[in-house]
Amino acid sequence: MQAATGAILWIGSALDPLAALDAMARAAGFRDRTRIPSHLRAGGLHVEEVEV
């Protein structure tokens, strides 16, 4: 989730929060979380576990 706007950027399965950020980045076409543009990271990215 992009913390400043509350927009959910990705929902999926990952082993831990960093792996979730990497998976979200890859789904958006980036190599990994370090390549997420600064304007998206500026508001803060928040990883939250969702139980279904």
Backbone hydrogen bonds, N-H to C=O, Kabsch-Sander energy under -0.5 kcal/mol:
donor,donor_aa,acceptor,acceptor_aa,energy
2,Q,7,A,-2.8
3,A,1,M,-0.8
3,A,44,G,-3.0
5,T,2,Q,-0.6
6,G,2,Q,-2.9
7,A,2,Q,-0.6
9,L,7,A,-0.6
20,A,16,D,-2.1
21,L,17,P,-2.1
22,D,18,L,-2.2
23,A,19,A,-2.5
24,M,20,A,-2.6
25,A,21,L,-2.4
26,R,22,D,-2.6
27,A,23,A,-2.4
28,A,24,M,-1.3
29,G,26,R,-1.6
30,F,25,A,-2.9
35,R,32,D,-1.8
36,I,33,R,-1.3
40,L,37,P,-1.3
41,R,37,P,-1.8
42,A,38,S,-2.3
44,G,41,R,-1.7
46,H,1,M,-3.0
51,E,49,E,-0.5
